[in-house]
């Protein structure tokens, strides 16, 4: 079985004005497609690996033949990370509570058990947002910022939340961690609209986070 580019659940312009349609099109149809294609190429000579899921490949990279290990790490990680990223985005109207629609720059907020866990770990959502923004802004070169649970096998309410960053297309699942929220900090994710102003892109991204999906990630239901 060959890996395939996942279809988005929304149109390329659904995240306007925060993430522009042209960036979304290139990001999904070109960059993500390239990761999928190169991962499939790397696995061509290894039919036994083609039977494994993407997660199975990435959680045990040491078991991947050395000849293709770097390709699987990079392109498999790129495929996993982007597939996860798309699901955690939604239109601004869906991201924000009704009370904030008149002020789109405010963005949405998490609710339920995730909100409780964030407050317990970071003190408040605003403090979490500040720390996550600082982590994403401080990535040197290309990479990702993540909110993860340290113990994916524990009950969600008892899981410890941690902010971390990864370089290039490295994925938290390769470290035995469960991603809850992820932000693509590669320039291809924002350069057309924001040029070199990564902090502006990060500030805009908070307006299109699909907190319902993030909550489901935390509960382990999706």
Helices and strands as residue ranges (DSSP letters): H 21-26, I 27-32, H 33-43, H 47-50, H 54-59, G 61-63, H 66-71, I 72-76, H 77-87, H 92-95, G 98-100, G 104-106, H 112-122, H 125-137, E 143-149, G 156-158, E 161-167, G 172-175, E 178-184, G 187-189, H 191-194, H 198-205, G 206-208, H 211-219
